[in-house]
């Protein structure tokens, strides 16, 4: 994620095209932290599920904007999206089992 942000930030400073992409990056970063609070802090699988669904969507949007600026920046987000997808399935499973 850091390398992706660096690639976008470098192009943004030269072209001015990456500011919206950087906003999405920090939104998804905040949602990532929020999910931990919802799931672990509040011990609520349902709240965590809602949070991780928003996080997943924010990651996809971040990838879309990053791909427009730097294909490498977009590709570097794929493992993160896969990891969050796995966590989403686990979160959903815990919610349905409780």
C-alpha positions, 0 to 999 in steps of 0.5 A: 500500500505504501509503494502504491501511494508513493507512485500515485503521490509522485505522479500527483505532484507532477500532474495534479491528477492524483488528489482524488485517488489519494483521498480514496486511499486515506478513506480506505485506510481509515475504514481499515482501522475502523473495522478493527474497532468494530469487530474486536473493540465492540465485539460485534460481528455484524458491525464488523461485517458492515465496516468490512463491506465498506472497506472492500468497496473503498479498496476497489474504488481506490484501485480504480483511481490508482490504475488510472494514474499508475498501473503498478499502483493498481496492481500492488493493491490486488494482494490487499484486496484478496486479504480483505476478501478473505477477512470478509468471508471469515467475518461473514462466517462468524456472523452467521454462526453467532 
